C-alpha cells in the first residue's frame, strides 16, 4: 500500500505557521498550499484535498459509548477527522458532516492537554488511542505525528498509546524509544471482506507483516475484528484469518483482541447504497438496538462471537478478549461470563495492560 499524497492543502491562517504545516510542506513538495481565513465545509469529497484547521474543542475525548452496553473506557486523542480508505461500512460516512481529510493544526496543544490530564489523575491508568475519527497511521507518513506521540508516552508511568490502523505505514515507528508504552493495533477481517468492503486498505498480508515487524521492534499488539460480518462461508473466512494471525505473531505480544458485530446508524444504509451500490452488507437481518443502531439479530451475533472466541481460546486461553458495545446477556451467552464478574470491562483492559505491558499506577 502506498501513502496518499494530496495535491492541495488548504490551511487556516491562524495555524499556518504551526510545526505540523512545516512538516507537511517538507513531505508534500509538489502540493499547492493555500492559506484561508477559515476552511469551509465541503459538500463533495475530494481525495486530493487535505484541510488543516484549528480545532476549538477538547482534543482528548471519552469513547462515545452508551449506558445500555459495556464500554471499554478508552480515551480518544482527537488529531483529525475522515479517512480515504473508503471502507463500505465506515460509520464516518454518516457521522461527520464534512467529507475531506482534516487535520488539526494546533497539535502543540495535544501534548499540553495530555500532560495536564496525566498530572491531574496520577492514580489511574490511561488507555488512549487515536483511531476513532480517522485511521491512526493513514497520514503518518505526511505528519510524523507518531514520532511525537510515541516518545511522549514512553516517558509516562501510567499511560499507554494505541495506534489503530488498516495500513502498513509503520516506518516512522522504527527506531523510536517506545519504552513498552505503545500498542500497534490492526483492524482485521476475512480475505473476502477485505477485498469487497475494504479494497483501498492494506492487504491482510501487508497488515500482518507490519504487525510482525512491530512485534520484532518490541511493540505490543492488539487486533480488532470489527465489524464481523455474516455472509456465506463466513466461518471459513474468519477461521482462515485467525490462523494467519497466530502464525504471524506470538500471542504473548497481544494485549487484547476485540470483537464487534456489524452495527450502524439507520442513516448509514442509504449512504452505503449511494456510495457503494455493489455492497450487500446493509441487507442482512437487523433489528434496532438499545442505542438506536441497527444490529444483527442476537442469535447471529452470539454465533459470530462464539465461533471466534472458541478458536482464540484454543490458541491462548489467557488472552484478553472482549466484545465491543454489547450487553451482559450477549457476553454470558457468547463468552461465558459478564465483565462485572471481573470488575468491569475497563478493569479487564487495565489488568491486561498492567500484566503484559507492566504499565500502571505504581509500576514503571
N, C-alpha and C positions, 0 to 999 in steps of 0.2 A: 504494500500500500504506500502511495506517495503522498507527502504532505500537501495540503492545499496552499495555493498562492493567489490570494485575492489581488486583482489588478487595480482596485480603487479602495482607498482608505479615507473615510470621512471622519473628521476629528472635531470635537467641540473645543472651542478656543481656550476655555479655562483648564483643559488638561493637555493642551498641545505641546507643552514643554516637559511632560512627565517622562520618567525613565522608561515606561512602557512604550511610549511613542518613539523614543530614541531607538529602542531595541527593534521595533517594527520597521523603522526606516532602514536599519542595518540589514535586516533579514529579508526585506522586500525592496531591493534597489530599483526594480523595474515598475513598481506600482506608482500610481498617481495619488498623492496625498493632498487632501482638500481640508482647509480649516473653515469651520462654520460656527456661528454663534450657538446654535442648538440643532442637534440632529433630530429630524422629524421622523416619526414612524412611517414606514413604507407600507404600501398595500400589497405589492408583489415581492416575492422572494427573489433576490439576485445573488447567486453564489459567488459572484465576483466582487461583491462589496463586503467590506469589514468596517464596522462602526466602532468608534471609541468615544465614550461619553463619561461624564461624571455621574456616578451613582449617588443618589441623595437619600439613601436609606441605610439600614443596618446591613453590614457586609457579612455578619455572622448570624445565621438564622437557625431555627429549630426545624427538623424534618416535619413536613406538613402531614402529620398522622391524623387519626381520628379516635375519639373516645370509644368507639364500638369495636376496634380491632387493636391487637397488641402492636405497639410502636417500639422501635429499637433505640430511641433516644439519641439518634445521630444528629450532629450539628453540621450545617452546610456553610461552607465558605463560598460566598457569592462573588465570583470574579467576572462572570459574563453570562450571556444567555444565547440560546439557539444552537443549532447543530446542522451541519451539511451532510451528515451520514444518511439522512433521509430515510430512516427505517419506517416501514409502512405503519407500524403500530405506535409510533412515538407520540406520547401524550403532549409534547410541546406544541404539536400542530394545533391543538385545541386550547392549550393553556395560556400561551403567550400571544399578545396582540401585535407583536412586531416580528416580521419574518426573517430579518437578516441577522447574520452573526454580529454580536455586540460584545465588546469588552469594556470593562470599567477602568478608565484611565487613572483614577485615584488609587492605584494599587498600594501606594505607600501607606495608606490608611489601614490596609488589611493587617499588617503586622502590628500597628498600634492597637487596633481593636482586639486582635488575638492576645497581645501581651496583657492588656487590661483584663480580659476575661480570665486568663490563667492566673494572674496575680490576685484577683478578687475571689477566686474559687480554687484555692490550692489543695483542698482536701477531697476533690473529686477527680475521676478520670474523664478526660475529654476525648471523645472519639469524633474527629472532624474530617469531613470529606468535601470534595469539590465537584462531584459528578451528578448533581441533581438537575440543574438548569442548562447544562451543556456537558459535553464529554470532557473529562478531566485533562486529557492529553491531546485532543484534536488540534489545538492551536499552540501546543507547547513548543514545536519547532520554530514558531514565529515569536512567541512571547518569552520563552525561557523561564516561565513562572515557577516551574519545578525547581530550578536552581536557587530560587529564593526561599520557597516554602520548605523543601526537604531539609536544608541546613538549619532553618529556624526550628523545626520540630525536633531535630537532632539535639538541640540544646535544652529542650524541655524535659521535665521529670514526670509529668502526669498527663501527657497528651500524645495522641498518635494521629497521623495523617493517612487517609485512604484516598488513593488516586484511582478512579474507576473509569475504564475506557473500553471501546471496541476497536481501538487502533493498535498498532505495534510501534508507536512513536516513543521509544524509551531511551534514545541516545543521550538526552540531557541528564538522565539518571545515572549514567555511567560515570564513575569517579567521584560521586558525591559522598560526603560523610553523612550517612543517614542515621548512624548510631542505633540501628534497630528500631527506629521510631516511625517508619513509613511502611504502609501496606500498598502494594501494587495489586490492583484488582481488575478482573475482566468480566464483562457480561458475556455469557456463553449461551449457545442454543444448539440445536441439531444442525447437521450439514444442510438438510433440506430447507430449514427455516432461514439459515444464514443466506443461502443463495436466493431464495424467493422474497424474503422480507427485509434483509439487511445487505443488499448487493453492493453498496458503496463502502461498507466497512471492511476491516481487515479480515482475511480468511481465518478460519479456525486454526489452520496450520500456523499462520503468522502469529495469531494471538498466543497460542500455546508455546511457540518458540520464544516469544517475548517473555512470557511468564517464566519459562525455564531459565532464560538468561538473567532475569531479575533475581530469581532464587539463587543462582550462582554468584550474584553480586551481594548476596546477604539480605536482600529484601524479604519481608514476609509477604504472603499472598492471600488473596481472597477471590472467590468466584461467585457470580450471581446468575442464577438461571431464572431470569425474569424479563420477559414473560414466558412461562411454559405454555405451549400451545397444544391443543388437541387437534390432531389431523390423522389421516390414515397412516398406519405403521409408525405412530409416534414412539411406541415402546422401543422399536428397533433403533430409531434415530437417537433417542436420548441415552439408551444403553451404550451405543457406539461412542458418543462424545464423552460420556463419563469414563469409558475405558481409555480413550485417548488422553483425557485429562490426567488420570492417575499413572499412565505410562510416561507422561511428560514431566511431572513434578512429584517430589516427595510429599506425601500428605502431612508430614511433620512441619512443613513450611507454611501450611494453610491455616490461617487463623479462624476463618469461618466460611461457610457456603450458605447462601440464601436461596430460597425457592419462592417464586411468586407466580401464580396462575394469571393469565391474561385478564385484565380488567381495564375498564375505560369509562371516561365520562360520556354520557349519551351523545354529546355533540361530536365526538371523535368519529363516530360511524360515518357521518356524511363527509367529513374531511378525508377519510380513507377512500370512500367511493370516488370523490373528486380527484384526489391526487394520486391514488394507486388503484385504479379500477380493476386491475387483474388480481388483486389480493382478495382472498376468500375468508380471511380471519374474522371479520366482523359478523359473519353469518352463522356462527355456532349457536349452541344452546345457552342463552344467557338469561339472567334474572337480575333485577336491581337490588344491590346490596344495601346495608345499613348506612353506608357512606354516600349513597346516591349513584355509585358507579355500577356499570353493568359487569356481571361476573358469571363465569361458568356455573352451572348447577353444582350444588355441593358434592354430589357423587363423583362428578368429573374431577373436581379439584382434589378430593381425597384420593382418588385413583392416581392422579398425576404425582402428588406428594408422596404417597406410599411407595410407588414404584421407584422414584428417585432415592428416597430415604433407604430403602432396602439395599440398593446397590452401594450407596455411600457407606452405610454401616458395615457392610461386609469388608470393605477396604480398611476403614478406620472407625471403630465404634465410638471412639472418644472425640471425634472431630465435631466442632461446634456447628450444628445445622439448625437453621431457623426459617420460619415462614414469614413472608412479608405481608403485613396487613391482613391477618386472619384472626378469627375469634377462637375462644377456648375449645368449642366443640370440634372444630376442624383440627386443631392441634392434637387433641386427645385421640381422635379417630385416625389421623394420618401418622402421627409421630409417637403416640402412646403416652404423652404427658402434657401437662399445661405449664407454660412459663412460670406461673405463680408458684409451682412446686419448687422452682429453682431460684426464687427471689425476684422473678420478673424477667422479661426479655432483655431489658437494658443491663441488668445484673449479669445475665448469661454472657452477654458480649464483653462486658467489663472483665469477667473472670477469664474469658478466652484470651484477652489481651494480656492480663496480668500473668497468666500461667505460661503462655507461649512466648510473649514478647518481653516479659519481665519489666513491664511499664505500669506505673500507677502510683498513687499516693504512698509514700514510704519506700518506694523502690527507685532504683537508678540513682 
